[in-house]
Amino acid sequence: MPYVITDECIACGSCESECPVEAISEGDDKYVIDSDKCTDCGACMEVCPVEAIVSGA
């Protein structure tokens, strides 16, 4: 199940550099995860300072 970034995102960018498959990019007001590229590794969730990354449904 790919991860998703919630509206709690503060657009700090710490998750983008942590993603091993480059599935995270900067969106209009928050970062977004490309569900087709996400490998569900959890690296992004571990570095998010505001816990804005959750397992998708």
Residue, then its C-alpha position, 0 to 999 in steps of 0.5 A: m500500500p503506497y504512502v500518502i502525504t496529508d494536509e498536515c505537510i509543512a513542505c519542509g522537503s525532508c521526505e523527498s531526499e529520503c525516497p530511494v525511488e524518487a516517488i516524492s515531488e513538490g506539489d502546489d502547497k505540499y509534497v506528493i507521493d506518486s503511488d505508481k512509484c512508491t515501494d512502501c518502504g516507509a523511509c519518508m514516514e520515518v523522517c517527517p517532522v510532523e507525521a504527515i505521511v501515512s499508509g494509503a488506503 
